[in-house]
């Protein structure tokens, strides 16, 4: 069945089949997009329509889903869908897999298919790619963002995505003792507007960044707050950098300097508690959304380095 016409079936015990195929390549950053589609893409194919890999814009392969539906037909034309034209045919997927087993299959059958698909053959989970018969896999693309971050020698860098539901948070590594200049960097994705939900905080120095009605605010003890002008896009992954040098704080969102503030102590004497997704004191003001790839530096990144990190995403 094409997107525009339903074929005329021959007589006899014929079957009319539709096939909805989901895209199998992810951009590696966004769990959703404004149109709910552009964060995913179909793989590249050769002239024989065999898959030859994901594009650079969507480099992460994910399990490909497909839904085949067969209809009894006794010949003739005039078939229609209750929803309208054939292009209205669609499918939804709800993940009910055992997560341990799914992770094993993804790792062994999708992200490492050049080992002849073992142990995936015979399970209907792996089809050899004729473009690479027993071939050495192509080189894995470098992680340009991780390379840019590591070039600035962070004290620590967690190259992963954390999901927050409003009832959890992530403790960050202790930075130890008194602290002068520093930078906190991460990405955030907010599905809906929130009120005073903290993206990160540290105490007892009362430093943090939180989201309030679509804007981002930064607080630092003894300083006026910094706030973004206008609202950030929802369901889009943004890049955030918070720097402190002497007694000057700066906030960058998507490499743009939102503002700066001055005042308070030039050194944090006892920054004990560092958290993602929560205010350091108590259990309230918890983030809902994702926070990813957090990094901490014992220096204030320059505007040029902030832009370099953003452009490498």
C-alpha angles and dihedrals in degrees: 000000000000126000093260111030140038111220124238108249124221120242123270129048095337125161125215110210132193124193124197112192123196121215114262104202126079129199089231095233116057124063088194139003134211091262092038089233115064095075086068131054141177119257123255115263135199127229090279088055092245115146113254100179145288124299122253090251091057104026101160117091116215132181110291114228127202134177119205120191124186125200127196112246131182095190135276135079136272100088114152138174120241087230094055130250122022089259088070090068107113142153138215128208128209113190111231097151122132097259096219092053093043091052090050093051094046091050096045102033107031112022093040106032096142093080086081090269097282125194088015101070113099092028096080088243101109135046116187113243108235090208090066109035104178088332131155107259117251115259115280110250112251119251099246093188094051089047091053092048094047091049087069093053102237118204084233137352126191108199096198144091122253120199119208126194100183092267102072141050139188122239114220127215117278111257091203132232129343116356131205121174116009145155132214116198133179144132125252136196119190118191096193138011114275138191120237094333110162121229092187139345143173132203162261083000090064099229122151153124123239140174121237124179094330099318132097122232131190123205130194125175111260094013136095113254123261118223135186117243110239127355129302119234116267122231089022125110112241131190119234130188126182116190132183123191119175100317097332121104123194130188124203125187117187088349092302116122102237094187146301136235135197134206143066127071120338091217130048103225101195115009096173107157124049119178140175116212099012146066108259093237119060131344102281132097094046122174124246114203134036132312115189144184098007117191134182127204130187090222137055110260114230122239088252092056092045089054091047091054093048093047090051093060 
